Amino acid sequence: MTVLKLSSAEMVARARARITEISTTEGIALLDDPDVVFVDIRDVRERQRQGYIPGALHAPRGMIEFWVDPDSPYHKPVFAAQKRFVFHCASGWRSALTVATLQDMGFDAAHLAEGFVGWSDAGGPIEKDN
């Protein structure tokens, strides 16, 4: 078996130590703020099964760096807006790594610490497609 130099759990812990984390309660309070964009990086199948935060932008995890970068041919103008971006995944692991990477790129963002599971468990609003 391959011995890793750094575990995924350690990567997440290091990311969380240097990024902005938003609690579920704070996130729910920000939902109607027009200057906040929630960005859902979960797989489309997760969104279909579990639903999503109302108004959240879906951005596949594998494209985030390219969508954010204005020099990328894949850039999405929404990421050039003067907004507060709050990323989330299911449990907060993927979004912590994502926000750390974006921070390294010079893009200011935060993440929902408890992820969509925490949002759902706290009774946060959820939408589902039929």
C-alpha positions in Angstrom: 0.0 0.0 0.0 1.2 3.5 -0.8 2.0 5.7 2.1 0.9 9.2 1.5 2.9 12.2 2.6 -0.3 14.0 3.5 -3.7 12.6 4.2 -6.9 14.1 2.8 -8.1 14.8 6.3 -4.9 16.7 7.1 -5.3 18.7 3.8 -8.8 19.7 4.9 -7.6 20.6 8.4 -4.8 22.8 7.0 -7.3 24.4 4.6 -9.8 25.1 7.4 -7.1 26.7 9.5 -6.6 29.5 6.9 -9.9 30.1 5.3 -13.2 31.8 6.3 -15.8 29.4 7.6 -19.4 30.3 7.8 -21.6 28.5 10.3 -24.9 27.1 9.2 -26.8 29.6 11.3 -24.9 32.5 9.7 -25.4 31.0 6.2 -29.2 30.7 6.7 -29.2 34.4 7.8 -27.3 35.4 4.6 -29.7 33.5 2.2 -31.7 36.6 1.2 -28.7 39.0 1.0 -28.4 40.1 -2.6 -24.7 40.6 -2.2 -24.1 36.9 -1.3 -23.8 34.1 -3.8 -24.0 30.5 -2.6 -22.0 28.1 -4.8 -22.8 24.4 -4.7 -19.9 22.3 -5.8 -21.5 18.9 -5.2 -22.0 16.5 -8.0 -25.2 16.9 -10.0 -26.5 13.5 -8.6 -26.1 14.8 -5.0 -28.2 17.8 -5.9 -30.8 15.7 -7.6 -31.1 13.3 -4.6 -30.8 15.8 -1.7 -31.9 19.1 -3.2 -30.1 22.4 -3.0 -30.0 25.8 -1.3 -32.4 28.1 -3.0 -30.7 30.3 -5.6 -27.4 28.5 -5.2 -25.2 28.5 -8.3 -24.1 25.0 -9.3 -20.4 24.9 -10.2 -18.8 21.5 -10.7 -15.8 21.0 -8.4 -13.5 20.2 -11.3 -14.2 23.5 -13.1 -14.0 26.1 -10.2 -10.5 27.3 -10.8 -11.2 27.8 -14.5 -14.6 29.4 -14.0 -13.1 31.9 -11.5 -10.1 32.9 -13.5 -10.8 35.8 -15.8 -7.9 34.7 -18.1 -9.4 31.2 -18.6 -11.5 30.5 -21.7 -14.0 28.9 -19.3 -14.4 32.0 -17.1 -17.9 32.7 -15.9 -18.8 36.4 -15.4 -20.8 35.7 -12.2 -17.4 35.2 -10.5 -16.3 38.7 -11.5 -19.2 40.3 -9.7 -18.5 42.3 -6.5 -20.3 39.7 -4.3 -19.5 37.6 -1.3 -19.1 34.0 -2.4 -19.9 31.1 0.0 -19.0 27.7 -1.3 -20.4 24.4 0.0 -20.3 20.7 -0.6 -22.0 18.0 1.4 -19.9 18.0 4.5 -17.5 20.9 4.1 -14.4 18.9 3.1 -14.4 19.6 -0.7 -15.5 23.2 -0.2 -12.7 23.8 2.3 -10.1 22.6 -0.2 -11.8 24.6 -2.9 -11.8 27.9 -1.0 -8.2 27.4 0.0 -7.2 26.9 -3.6 -9.2 30.0 -4.6 -7.6 32.0 -1.8 -4.2 30.9 -3.2 -5.4 32.3 -6.6 -6.3 35.6 -5.0 -10.1 35.1 -5.1 -11.9 36.0 -1.8 -14.4 33.4 -0.7 -15.7 31.5 2.3 -17.3 28.1 2.8 -20.2 26.7 4.7 -18.4 24.8 7.5 -21.0 22.1 8.0 -21.9 21.8 4.4 -25.3 20.9 2.9 -25.8 18.2 5.5 -25.5 20.8 8.3 -27.8 23.1 6.4 -30.4 20.4 6.0 -30.1 19.2 9.6 -30.6 22.8 10.8 -33.8 23.1 8.8 -32.4 25.5 6.2 -34.6 26.0 3.2 -34.1 23.4 0.4 -35.4 23.2 -3.1 -35.7 20.1 -5.2 -36.3 19.7 -8.9 -39.2 17.5 -9.9 
